Amino acid sequence: MANLIELAKSYVPMLDEVYKLASCTSDLDGAPELARQGANANELIIPMLEMDGLADYDRNGGYVAGDVKMENRTVQCNFDRGRMFTVDTMDNAETAGLAFGRLAAEFIRTKVVPELDAFRFACYAGKPGISSAEATLSSGADVIAAISAAVTEMDENEVPSDQRHLRITSTLLRAIKDMDSYKSREVLESFASVKPVPQRRFYTAIEQLSGKDGEKAGGFRKYGKHYVKCAQGDTGALEVILDSGSVSGAQIKAADVTPVADPAYKPSAGDYVKAVAGAEINFMILHTPALIQFQKHVAPKIISPEQNQTGDAWKYGYRNVGIADVYANKLAGVFCHHKAAGV
């Protein structure tokens, strides 16, 4: 059993390397030394810094006292996903280890990394209070103009110019590079990094599939049209009326409020709801210090055929736990430019 544990642990560095090479967001990970394991498995402890601004200086009284608060806060991990694979019996642990290494590397490259990237982009894009714009960009010149406007807005919001990273769809990045102009090169060179993102990973909202029942394949998809409860006066708000009533203007029958984003919500007359859906992202500008992004690969679990109670086979388990969020006092450090959701 000890040999199996060591075998599992020996593949963790390799899995980390696969993750770093395949991911569009791995270079945005927070410094590991800044996050500590919380009391529970799904918690992390991260430092938060708050301070007062300048105050008047008095020649007689001197400085006005100010507060600086440095505290470690416990945050809940919002990404917790895993899978268990079964492989037919092999002659020995060494052969099984080789099979696991190849299986795990392919699994991380083609399944874990795309979902992890998509989850992070969606979390940042969906954070209330970030900067955003909505438009369809049809030419390289349009893209350059949109990025310049986003940079200007971040400058006006006093977001430091260093550690800004551009993530952009492959199509739009190619449109910029095809211009091959001084202006296009200047825009791209102003970022700490520029990486193309496949559109399949680049949505303002996603659904993570359970891997059960009709979602056996697991993975994720763009968030489809759903209804959420909102306040009267919100953009797109619809008043819920009784099913026996007649719809007039911005109204909707209770039975037509489906599907809902929150399964526990039951629409009733007098509520206000609006339709929401994931939109395709054109590009995002992310300032690293604004992001709460930590993740860890839990050591893979290997179960030998002798220990497997359900079959004569090796079982390999993989789990990834982490968090993707934005600091409440640094929302200006995220800019998302996206297409219309089309709800």
Buried (B, 14 or more C-beta within 10 A) or exposed (E): EEEBEEBBEEBBEEBBEBBEEBBBBBEBBBEEEEBBEBEEEBBBBBEBEEEEEEEEEEEEEEEEEEEEEEEEEEBEBBBBBBBEBEBEBBEEBEEBBEBBBEBBBEBBBEBBBBBBBBBBBBBBBBBEEBBBBEEEBEEBBBBBBBBBEBBEBBEEEEBEEEBBBBBBBEEBBEBBEEBEBEBBEEBBEBBBBBBBBEBEBBBBBBBBBEBEEEEEEBBBBBBEEBBBBBEEEEEEBBBBBEEEEEEEEEBBBBEBBEEBBEEEBEBEEEBBBBBBBBBBBBBBBBBBEBBBBBBBBBBBBBBBBEEBEEEEBBBBBBBBBBBBBBBEEBBBBBBBBBBEBEB
